[in-house]
Amino acid sequence: MKIHKIVARDLPDLWFQAVHDILDLGRSFVVDRGSYAGQTRLEYDYFVGHVKHPYTEPLLPDIPPGCGLPNPVEEAYIYGGEGYERSYIEYLMTATKKPGESYTYGERLVRVPLTRDKLTWWEAGNTEIVDKRDVDGKVVFEEEGQLYLNQIEWVIDTYKRLGHRNNQMVLQVAHPSDLTLIDPPCLRSIDTRIEDDTLSFRPVYFRSWDLWGGLPVNLAAIQNLKAYMAGEIGVKDGEMLVESKGLHLYGYAEKLAKMRCLRD
């Protein structure tokens, strides 16, 4: 196994370095199962990216005019605009889910039902096991008799009330039952850390990750999430560490990648 690590200045720099290097270091194979079964792709064995200034704008890839390529991601796709019913930030940070969607990242992050043992312990006030908090309509809320927690607001509230030295504040997307899905979530978790009065995400972990168009839109939205959380907590916005066992370029994007890197 080859672990490929990139240290990048900002998000466009991370994307370019990853696109450039995968052309030489990626393994080529045919996808057996998933959204693109039957297609070829180049994939890193394992990828680690350390972004020192992910908040530096622009957040999207830098495409020189001479390349003759459109940007892999339109700003309107992330922030909302003509042609898009829902912005990607809404997909990440709200519980809005369209018919036919088995999940959204936002639903997993901000509308987590309290069920089974955790609900029993919560209702019993068993504070030796659960951190029971008031149903305030923001961190914990109720809909039609069901209690939900908002992971984003829970993490913010915890850091504000209980201090910054805490290794428990992980935003979880994955469920064990996701193994039953034909196309389970690619984003699995976002771990958080505050040091030197600065919030960083380390790591953001994707089980599988489309490098050409997926990485830039995912990280632009996740950076907006980090900026929001840092502002609410009252700390500085910091670095980002990203990891994936499946960062890849699909076959159709290899030619585009070579054009962007000015390679034949």
N, C-alpha and C positions, 0 to 999 in steps of 0.2 A: 504493500500500500504506500502510495506517495502522497504526503500531505503538502499541499501547495498553499503557501501563505503570502498574502499581499499586504503591504502597508501603504495606505493611500492618504492623500491630502484631504479629499472630499469625495462625495458620492460619484460625480462624473469620472474622477480619476480611478476609483475602484472599478467601475464598470469597464473603462477602457483597458486597464491592465488585465482584468479577468478575461475580456474578449481576446486580447492580444495573446495571452499566454496559453489559452485553451487550444489554440490552433496548433501549438507544438506539443502540449502536454496531455491533452484530452485523449481518452480511449474511445474508439469508435465501436458502436455495437447497435443491434436492432432491439427496439423496445418490445418486450414480451407482453406487458399488460399496462393499462392506464389510458390516459386521454389520447396518446399518440401511438398506440400499439401498431407495430409493423413498420414504423419509421426509424431511420437511423439517427443517431445523435452522438456528439462528442461530449464526454463527461469527465470531470475531475474525479480522482479516487476520493479525495476529501479536500474541502476548500475552507480556508480561514481568511477572513478579511478584517483588517484593523483600520478603521476610518477615524482619523484624528480630528477632523473638523466637518462632521456630517451636516452641520447646520449652515454651512457656507452655500450661498445661492450662486448660480442656479443649482437645483437638485437633480435635474435630468441630464442625460448624456450630452456631451459636446460633439456635435457633428459638423465638421468644417464644410463650408459650401462647396468646396472642390470635390468632395466625395460623391455628390449627387444623390445623397440618401436622405429620406425623411427621418426625423427623430423616431426611435422605436416607441416613444410614449408621447402623447399629446398632453399638454398641461390641463386641458379641459377634462381629460379622462380622470385626472387626479382630483382636481378642484371643482369640477362640474362646469358644464357649459353646453353649447348647442350640440345636439346629437347624442347627448348622454342623459339618461333618465336618473342616474344615480352616480355621484362622484365616488372615486375609490376611497377617499377619506371616510365617506359615509359607510361604505362597505366594511371598513376597518373599525370605526369608532361608534357605530350605532347598531341597534338590533334589527334594523330593516332587512327583511328577507323576502325575496320574490317567490312566487309559485314555482315549484320545480327545483328550487335550490335545497340541497340536503343540509347545508350549513352556510353561514357566513362567518368571517373572522370576528366581525362586530358582535354578532349574536353570542358567540362563544366568550367574548371578552366582557360584555356589559349586561348580559341577561342570563346569569347562571342560576338555575333552580336549586334551592336547598331541598334535598330529598333523603330518604332512607335514614341511616344512622345519624348523619349530621343534623338533619331536621329534628330527629327525636332528642338528641343532646341539646340542640338549640332551644327547643320548646321546654325542655326540663331545666334549662338554665344551668347546665353542667359546665361551669367555667373552668373546670380542670382539663376539659378536652377541647371545647370550642371557645373562640373569642367572640362572645355574644355582644352585639352592638344594637343600638336603637334602630328601629325601622324609620329611617329619616326621609325616605323617598329618593335618596340620591345614592348613598353607599349600599343600603339595603332597602328594598321596596317590595310592595305587595301588589299583586294583580289577581283578581278573582280568587282570593284565598290562598294563592301560592306565593311563597317568599322567594325573592331573587336577590342576588348580590351583583354589583357592578365591580368587576375586578379592577378596572382602571381607577375608579374613585376609592376603592378599598385601599389600594396601594398608596395613593396620594394621602388619604386620611391617616394611614398607619405611620407613614414617614413624618407627617406634620405633628401628630400627637405623641408618638412614642420614640422618636429619634431616628437618626440616619444609619446607625450601625445595626443592620438587619440583613440576614442572609435568606429570609423566607419569602421575599416579595417577588415572586415569579408570576408573570401573566401567562396562564395556561390556555392553549388552544386545543390541544390533543385530548381525546377521550379514548380509553381502552377499546370501546366498542367501535371506534373508527375502522378497525380491521375489517368490519363487515361491509364497508362502503366500497363501491367500485372505484371511486376517485376521492380518497380521504384528503383532509387538509394538508397542504404542503408546509405551511407555517405551523410549527408545533409549540413553540414557547418563546417568550421574550423575558429574559432575566434582567433584573435591575440592580443597580448599585449606586450609592451616593458616597463619594469620597471627596475631601477637600471642597465641600459645599457645592459639588457638581454631580448631576445625574448622568450616568452612562447606562447604555443597554449592553449587557455582555453575559452570554451571547444571545443573539437572535438566531434561532435554529430552524432551518428548513430541511425537511427530509428529502425533497426533490425541488429543483429550482430552475426555471427557465432563465438563462442568462441574458438573452437578447432583449426581451420585452418585459419579463417578469421581475427580475432583480431591480431595475430602475423604478418601476411603479411601486413595488413593495416597499423599498427603502425610502422613497420620497414620502410615502404615507406614514411609515413608521417613524421617520424623523419628525413629521408634524405631530405625531402622538407624543414623542419624547419632549418636544418643545412645549406642548400643552402641559404635560405632567410637571416638568421643571418649573414652569411659571406658576402652577397651582401650589406646588410644594414651597416655592420661594427659594430655589437654588439655581445655579447656572446650568446651562445646557451643555452636555459633554460628548464624549466619544461614543463610538459604536463598534462592537465586535460581532461579526456575522460568521456563521458556520453552516456547512451543508455537506452531506455525503452524496449529494446528487446534483451539483450545479452543472448545467449542460447547455449545449447549443444543438437545437434540432437541425436536421439536414438542410432544410430550406434556408436557415439563417447562416450557414457556413459561408456561402458566397457573399452575403451582406457583411459578415465579419471581416472577410478578407478585403473587401472594398474599403471598409472603415479604417483598417490598419494599413492600407496602401500596399497590399501584398497580392501577388499574382495567384 
